[in-house]
Amino acid sequence: MLVLQGAEALTQDESSVVLSRLDALVRWAQAQQAKVLHRMETLFRDDLLEDIGREDPALTFSLAAEEAAAILYLPTNTAKMLMSEAGRLCTTHTATLARLEDGSLGYGHVQTVLDQSQNVPEPELAAFEASLLEAAGAGQTSSQFRVKARRLREGRYPETVPVRHKSAFERRRVCLVPDEDGMSWLSALLPAARAQLVYTQLTTAARGEQGAGDPRGVDQLRADILADLLDGDRDLDGDRDAEGSGHEGSGNHGAAGREGRTRSDAGDDKASEKKSRARARTEILVLITAETLFGADEQPAELHGYGPISPETARRLARQAAHWTPVERNPDTEEILRVGRRRKVPAGLQRWLRARDGTCRFPGCRTNAVIAEIDHTKPWSHGGSTDHDNLEHLCRRHHIFKSRGFWKARQHSPGIIEWTSPGGRTYRTDPHLTLATGLSTRLATGPNTGRSAGPSPEATEPAVSRMSGWVPAGEPPEDYGDDPPPF
């Protein structure tokens, strides 16, 4: 292990020299990491070919990247990007790798060389790489070099521009990234002209609101107008909650996604009722204790896919809810009662597992549980039960990895998954929701259920806490049929 001693005694000139040398050391290490990543991909390809007798480049690359992601504690996509770049550096771009290794090129510059070399005819690739490296003069930041390299590329190979634009267009997407204090970032990768048009329209609308006397800033207005439009709630009545804001017309949609408007009182006009019925119903999950729900305490609630939210926000969402999902737990052990030997996962248990897991349970994967699949840790065909301690969410790719035996999973304790990689390493993933954090429920009989949530005959403890279902006035209670509470 390298240790820098006496840093507090360095002079100004010495600090500059040491910082420069440390930067060169980091670049050298990045070059070595690229070599090792490429070697790991090669080993996985050769081992898999030997094991299954056929070569599948996409599969071997994905398995190698998953192993690297677990070792480096990186998201899978980040590891895939690093491994893909490493493969190109060690094969078609060895000159760029050499510049990184000797410290004359930073990794941001390296990524620009690799990006601008895509779709260049193979016979001309080496010469174009040399031109890019020559253009990467001293003193240029990675951003400055990217502009220069892109102009060089488009000037020399204008026929590849449409191909690159089409490829980039296929990568369009929307991303949701949780932030602090009840907020999240919602971003979209769009064609440049369309993105500029949307932004300009939001700005124009925001300026118009300011001209009409709205005290909010332009940034706040752009965000609120965008949320209103996507939420289907852009109107002029201003009747919306504004938690954390002093302006009655602003809405906080960041934390809850689709909070909507407070449910109308009986005196609301027909237009508002018609609009409310026309809006699409979207499910969000909020875990809240009965004590917090009824104001007996102020413990934070849990918004699925985000994390803790304030009790006030949780209570407002509960008032707007179309129904609750009942949950029954042993008050001493916090264990959910078992649901018996059946293959199909009951709807209530599905919702609870979604809240517990939050994301795909594979190491490093952040795929939302909403779009993941529920898997039996011990397969049903091998005697695995359909219980909370033998189920977990996996995205489609990682479900395949487990089903085909490349990665193996065991659930020694409820919700705690131990994974064994193809390389023999073990990794542990913990659930998004820890049961022992005060989210146990207490008896809370809803006013409109029309039924009593009696204890399960399978319960072994005499005292069991539960939350029964609730629906707003005027809506029929949920028909549980053969699947009564808690699941």
C-alpha positions as a printed Julia matrix, in Angstrom:
487×3 Matrix{Float64}:
   0.0     0.0     0.0
   1.31    3.43   -0.95
   1.31    6.1     1.74
   1.97    9.82    1.23
   3.78   11.12    4.28
   4.42   14.73    5.25
   1.74   16.25    3.02
   1.14   18.94    5.62
   4.75   20.12    5.23
   4.73   20.57    1.44
   5.44   24.01    0.0
   3.42   25.53   -2.84
   5.9    24.35   -5.5
   6.22   20.91   -3.92
   2.43   20.54   -3.76
   2.19   21.26   -7.47
   4.88   18.7    -8.33
   3.39   16.0    -6.1
  -0.12   16.6    -7.46
   1.17   16.25  -11.02
   2.97   13.02  -10.18
  -0.07   11.61   -8.41
  -2.13   12.36  -11.51
   0.39   10.44  -13.63
   0.2     7.56  -11.16
  -3.61    7.5   -11.4
  -3.41    7.38  -15.2
  -0.87    4.56  -15.05
  -3.17    2.63  -12.7
  -6.12    3.16  -15.07
  -4.07    1.68  -17.89
  -3.23   -1.37  -15.77
  -6.89   -1.72  -14.8
  -7.84   -1.75  -18.49
  -5.35   -4.56  -19.14
  -6.7    -6.63  -16.25
 -10.32   -6.05  -17.26
  -9.55   -7.24  -20.78
  -7.78  -10.29  -19.38
 -10.8   -11.07  -17.19
 -13.09  -10.92  -20.23
 -10.75  -13.29  -22.11
 -10.7   -15.76  -19.21
 -14.47  -15.8   -18.92
 -14.81  -16.36  -22.66
 -12.35  -19.27  -22.65
 -13.78  -20.87  -19.48
 -17.37  -20.65  -20.71
 -16.37  -22.12  -24.07
 -14.81  -25.04  -22.25
 -17.8   -25.52  -19.91
 -20.7   -25.36  -22.36
 -18.93  -26.11  -25.62
 -19.98  -22.99  -27.5
 -18.96  -19.37  -27.68
 -21.44  -16.6   -26.92
 -19.54  -13.27  -26.89
 -22.44  -11.25  -25.5
 -23.01  -13.73  -22.65
 -19.34  -14.07  -21.7
 -18.87  -10.3   -21.79
 -21.92   -9.75  -19.58
 -20.79  -12.37  -17.04
 -17.28  -10.92  -16.9
 -18.65   -7.4   -16.45
 -20.92   -8.55  -13.61
 -17.92  -10.07  -11.82
 -15.92   -6.86  -12.3
 -18.84   -4.75  -11.07
 -19.08   -6.8    -7.88
 -15.32   -6.62   -7.26
 -15.11   -2.85   -7.89
 -18.46   -2.04   -6.19
 -19.7    -0.42   -9.4
 -23.09   -0.41  -11.12
 -23.27   -3.06  -13.83
 -23.52   -0.55  -16.67
 -20.44    1.31  -15.44
 -18.46   -1.92  -15.31
 -19.67   -2.86  -18.79
 -18.52    0.5   -20.12
 -15.08    0.11  -18.52
 -14.69   -3.44  -19.83
 -15.8    -2.45  -23.33
 -13.32    0.45  -23.34
 -10.6    -1.86  -21.99
 -11.19   -4.31  -24.82
 -10.77   -1.6   -27.45
  -7.71   -0.14  -25.74
  -6.01   -3.54  -25.66
  -6.84   -4.43  -29.27
  -7.56   -1.61  -31.73
  -6.32    1.39  -29.71
  -3.02    0.3   -28.21
  -1.43    3.67  -29.04
  -4.04    5.42  -26.91
  -3.43    2.92  -24.1
   0.29    3.69  -24.25
  -0.4     7.42  -23.93
  -2.6     6.75  -20.9
   0.05    4.52  -19.35
   2.85    7.08  -19.68
   0.61    9.74  -18.16
   0.43   12.06  -21.15
  -3.28   11.49  -21.66
  -6.12   11.54  -19.13
  -8.94    9.02  -19.11
 -11.47   11.63  -20.21
  -9.35   12.22  -23.32
  -9.12    8.46  -23.84
 -12.9     8.15  -23.83
 -13.13   10.9   -26.44
 -10.69    9.05  -28.72
 -12.73    5.87  -28.38
 -16.05    7.65  -28.94
 -14.92    9.52  -32.05
 -13.35    6.38  -33.53
 -16.64    4.54  -33.81
 -17.73    3.59  -37.34
 -14.43    4.72  -38.85
 -13.43    2.3   -41.65
 -11.07   -0.28  -40.17
  -8.19    0.31  -42.65
  -8.17    4.0   -41.68
  -8.63    3.54  -37.93
  -4.94    3.63  -36.93
  -4.27    6.79  -38.94
  -7.34    8.52  -37.52
  -6.36    7.52  -34.0
  -2.94    9.09  -34.58
  -4.62   12.3   -35.76
  -6.76   12.42  -32.63
  -3.78   11.84  -30.34
  -1.89   14.58  -32.13
  -4.84   16.93  -31.6
  -4.86   16.17  -27.87
  -2.36   18.88  -27.1
  -1.07   19.76  -23.67
  -3.24   22.01  -21.52
  -6.57   21.0   -23.06
  -9.35   19.9   -20.77
 -11.32   16.82  -21.74
 -14.29   19.04  -22.72
 -12.13   21.2   -24.98
 -10.59   18.14  -26.59
 -14.02   16.58  -27.15
 -15.16   19.59  -29.19
 -11.96   19.57  -31.23
 -12.07   15.81  -31.81
 -15.72   15.87  -32.89
 -15.02   18.57  -35.48
 -12.06   16.58  -36.76
 -14.17   13.46  -37.05
 -17.13   15.1   -38.78
 -14.87   16.99  -41.16
 -12.99   13.85  -42.22
 -15.89   11.39  -42.22
 -19.11   13.36  -42.81
 -20.84   10.24  -44.17
 -20.74    8.63  -40.71
 -22.68   11.45  -39.02
 -26.16   10.06  -39.89
 -25.1     6.61  -38.69
 -23.89    8.02  -35.38
 -27.02   10.12  -34.94
 -29.22    7.1   -35.55
 -27.24    5.06  -33.05
 -27.49    7.86  -30.48
 -31.24    8.19  -31.13
 -31.71    4.53  -30.24
 -30.26    5.29  -26.79
 -32.94    7.84  -25.87
 -34.33    7.24  -22.4
 -35.75    8.76  -19.22
 -33.89    8.4   -15.91
 -35.02    8.81  -12.3
 -32.3     9.43   -9.7
 -33.25    9.92   -6.02
 -31.82   13.04   -4.4
 -31.82   14.32   -0.83
 -34.61   15.8     1.28
 -37.64   14.36   -0.5
 -36.56   15.22   -4.04
 -35.55   13.25   -7.16
 -33.99   14.09  -10.52
 -36.1    13.23  -13.58
 -34.05   13.57  -16.78
 -34.47   12.58  -20.41
 -32.0    11.92  -23.21
 -33.68   13.33  -26.33
 -32.66   14.51  -29.8
 -30.95   17.87  -29.37
 -33.47   19.91  -31.35
 -36.44   18.41  -29.54
 -34.83   18.85  -26.12
 -34.05   22.49  -26.93
 -37.64   23.05  -28.06
 -39.08   21.55  -24.85
 -36.73   23.63  -22.7
 -37.57   26.81  -24.6
 -41.31   26.18  -24.24
 -40.93   25.6   -20.5
 -38.91   28.8   -20.19
 -41.47   30.8   -22.18
 -44.31   29.47  -20.01
 -42.32   30.24  -16.86
 -41.67   33.82  -17.97
 -45.37   34.18  -18.7
 -46.24   33.04  -15.17
 -43.75   35.55  -13.75
 -45.25   38.29  -15.88
 -48.63   37.47  -14.38
 -47.22   37.99  -10.89
 -46.08   34.51   -9.87
 -43.32   34.96   -7.25
 -41.52   31.68   -8.03
 -38.14   31.68   -9.79
 -37.72   30.56  -13.39
 -36.09   27.27  -12.38
 -38.9    26.51   -9.94
 -41.55   27.35  -12.51
 -39.95   25.23  -15.22
 -39.9    22.27  -12.85
 -43.48   22.8   -11.64
 -44.89   23.32  -15.15
 -43.17   20.16  -16.41
 -44.52   18.15  -13.47
 -48.01   19.59  -13.99
 -48.02   18.67  -17.66
 -46.81   15.12  -17.11
 -49.13   14.72  -14.14
 -52.16   15.74  -16.18
 -52.9    18.47  -13.67
 -52.02   21.68  -15.48
 -54.95   23.96  -14.77
 -55.66   27.42  -13.37
 -57.44   26.64  -10.11
 -54.24   26.39   -8.06
 -55.88   23.92   -5.63
 -52.87   21.73   -4.9
 -50.74   20.91   -1.89
 -47.35   22.56   -1.78
 -45.29   20.88    0.88
 -42.11   22.78    1.5
 -43.25   25.8    -0.53
 -44.81   29.07    0.48
 -46.66   29.43   -2.82
 -50.11   27.9    -3.04
 -49.88   27.13   -6.73
 -46.64   25.16   -6.63
 -46.69   21.37   -6.32
 -44.07   19.0    -4.92
 -44.08   16.05   -7.31
 -40.41   15.16   -6.85
 -40.72   12.79   -3.9
 -43.85   10.87   -4.74
 -43.93   10.83   -8.53
 -47.72   11.02   -8.86
 -49.2    12.6    -5.76
 -52.07   14.17   -7.65
 -54.55   16.56   -6.07
 -56.2    16.29   -2.71
 -59.43   14.28   -3.09
 -62.29   16.63   -3.87
 -64.91   17.43   -1.25
 -68.58   16.82   -2.0
 -69.0    20.41   -3.06
 -66.48   20.33   -5.94
 -67.89   21.04   -9.37
 -68.58   18.4   -12.03
 -65.7    19.54  -14.22
 -63.18   18.72  -11.52
 -64.82   15.33  -10.93
 -64.74   14.52  -14.64
 -61.1    15.47  -14.84
 -60.25   13.36  -11.79
 -61.94   10.31  -13.31
 -60.15   10.81  -16.65
 -56.67   10.75  -15.16
 -54.79    7.48  -15.29
 -54.48    5.61  -12.01
 -50.89    4.82  -11.07
 -49.72    2.73   -8.14
 -47.07    3.9    -5.71
 -46.12    2.1    -2.52
 -45.85    3.83    0.84
 -45.11    1.92    4.05
 -46.43    3.67    7.13
 -47.14    2.46   10.65
 -50.66    2.67   11.99
 -49.43    4.98   14.76
 -47.95    7.43   12.25
 -50.98    7.16   10.0
 -53.35    8.24   12.77
 -50.99   10.85   14.24
 -49.93    8.99   17.39
 -46.25    9.42   16.45
 -44.14   11.12   13.79
 -41.95    8.26   12.55
 -40.83    8.65    8.9
 -42.66    6.54    6.33
 -41.04    4.77    3.38
 -41.75    5.6    -0.28
 -40.93    2.62   -2.47
 -38.1     3.35   -4.87
 -37.02    6.45   -2.96
 -36.63    6.06    0.8
 -37.86    7.9     3.9
 -40.49   10.61    3.46
 -42.07   12.91    6.0
 -45.13   11.77    8.0
 -47.15   14.64    6.54
 -46.47   13.52    2.97
 -47.26    9.9     3.84
 -50.56   10.82    5.48
 -51.56   12.92    2.48
 -50.8    10.01    0.14
 -52.8     7.7     2.39
 -55.81   10.05    2.2
 -55.6     9.94   -1.6
 -55.11    6.16   -1.83
 -57.58    4.01   -3.7
 -56.83    1.11   -1.35
 -54.34   -0.17    1.18
 -52.49   -3.45    1.07
 -52.85   -5.4     4.34
 -49.68   -6.58    6.09
 -49.5    -8.98    9.03
 -46.39   -9.51   11.15
 -45.28  -11.22   14.29
 -44.73   -8.26   16.69
 -41.78   -9.94   18.42
 -39.79  -11.26   15.45
 -41.02   -8.82   12.74
 -41.57  -11.87   10.5
 -44.32  -11.85    7.87
 -46.57  -14.9     8.39
 -46.1   -17.62    5.82
 -48.52  -18.09    2.95
 -48.26  -21.83    2.47
 -47.16  -24.17   -0.3
 -48.34  -22.55   -3.51
 -46.5   -21.56   -6.64
 -48.3   -18.33   -7.53
 -47.24  -15.37   -5.44
 -50.34  -13.65   -3.99
 -50.86  -10.04   -4.96
 -50.42   -8.74   -1.4
 -47.14  -10.59   -0.97
 -45.97   -9.27   -4.34
 -46.51   -5.71   -3.12
 -44.76   -6.38    0.15
 -41.76   -8.0    -1.59
 -41.58   -5.05   -3.95
 -41.32   -2.71   -0.97
 -38.8    -4.94    0.82
 -36.46   -5.39   -2.14
 -36.77   -2.02   -3.85
 -34.54   -3.16   -6.72
 -33.21   -6.29   -8.35
 -31.36   -8.2    -5.64
 -28.32   -9.03   -7.77
 -25.09   -7.41   -6.51
 -24.87   -3.82   -7.76
 -28.04   -3.9    -9.87
 -30.41   -0.94   -9.44
 -33.26   -2.08  -11.71
 -36.49   -1.06  -10.0
 -38.42   -3.97   -8.52
 -41.54   -2.71  -10.3
 -40.12   -3.93  -13.63
 -38.26   -6.94  -12.21
 -39.46  -10.54  -11.81
 -40.13  -12.44   -8.6
 -37.91  -15.53   -8.37
 -37.86  -18.5    -5.98
 -34.39  -18.54   -4.4
 -34.68  -22.3    -4.05
 -36.59  -23.33   -7.19
 -40.2   -24.41   -6.78
 -39.4   -27.58   -8.72
 -36.77  -28.44   -6.08
 -39.15  -28.0    -3.15
 -38.79  -24.26   -2.63
 -41.74  -22.59   -0.94
 -43.61  -19.49   -2.05
 -42.75  -17.6     1.13
 -41.15  -14.24    1.73
 -37.94  -15.95    2.87
 -37.6   -17.85   -0.43
 -38.49  -15.07   -2.86
 -36.59  -12.12   -4.3
 -36.8    -9.74   -7.24
 -34.43  -10.18  -10.18
 -34.28   -8.25  -13.42
 -34.62  -10.3   -16.6
 -30.86  -10.56  -17.26
 -29.9   -11.59  -13.73
 -32.85  -13.98  -13.52
 -31.38  -15.74  -16.56
 -27.91  -15.8   -15.0
 -29.31  -17.5   -11.9
 -31.6   -19.89  -13.76
 -28.77  -21.07  -16.01
 -26.51  -21.64  -13.03
 -23.83  -19.06  -13.79
 -24.53  -17.24  -10.51
 -25.93  -19.11   -7.49
 -28.09  -17.6    -4.76
 -28.96  -18.67   -1.22
 -31.27  -16.93    1.27
 -29.99  -18.05    4.68
 -31.98  -15.32    6.46
 -35.2   -13.7     5.21
 -34.34  -11.02    2.66
 -30.55  -11.5     2.86
 -29.21  -13.02   -0.36
 -25.77  -14.62   -0.62
 -24.48  -14.83   -4.18
 -21.66  -17.0    -5.55
 -20.14  -15.77   -8.8
 -18.77  -17.92  -11.65
 -15.32  -17.02  -10.32
 -16.14  -18.52   -6.91
 -16.42  -15.24   -4.99
 -19.31  -14.62   -2.63
 -21.29  -11.4    -2.25
 -24.16  -10.43    0.05
 -27.06   -8.16   -0.77
 -29.38   -6.75    1.88
 -33.01   -5.72    1.31
 -33.91   -2.12    0.64
 -36.3    -2.19    3.6
 -34.94   -3.4     6.94
 -37.8    -4.8     9.0
 -36.4    -3.78   12.35
 -36.47   -0.03   11.69
 -39.83    0.78   13.24
 -42.04   -0.03   10.26
 -44.05   -2.69   12.06
 -47.8    -2.18   11.83
 -50.43   -2.14   14.57
 -54.13   -2.92   14.6
 -55.91   -0.45   12.31
 -59.37   -1.41   11.17
 -60.46    0.6     8.16
 -63.85    2.3     8.27
 -65.06    0.96    4.91
 -63.73   -2.59    4.71
 -66.94   -4.26    5.71
 -65.0    -7.22    7.09
 -62.92   -8.17   10.09
 -59.25   -8.98    9.58
 -59.12  -12.02   11.83
 -55.93  -13.81   12.79
 -54.49  -16.33   10.38
 -55.01  -19.96   11.4
 -51.33  -20.5    10.62
 -50.2   -17.99   13.24
 -48.27  -19.55   16.08
 -48.01  -16.4    18.21
 -51.14  -15.24   20.06
 -50.42  -11.56   19.5
 -50.06  -10.56   15.85
 -50.0    -7.0    14.53
 -51.82   -6.19   11.31
 -53.11   -3.43    9.08
 -56.38   -4.1     7.31
 -57.52   -2.68    4.01
 -59.22    0.67    3.52
 -60.93    2.23    0.54
 -62.39    5.7     0.05
 -66.1     6.3     0.42
 -68.07    5.35   -2.63
 -65.65    2.67   -3.84
 -66.27   -1.05   -3.28
 -63.94   -2.9    -0.94
 -61.33   -5.13   -2.54
 -62.52   -8.7    -3.05
 -59.82  -10.93   -1.59
 -61.64  -14.14   -2.57
 -59.49  -17.13   -1.67
 -56.6   -14.85   -0.74
 -57.67  -13.09    2.5
 -55.49  -10.72    4.52
 -52.65  -10.53    5.19
 -51.96  -11.6     1.58
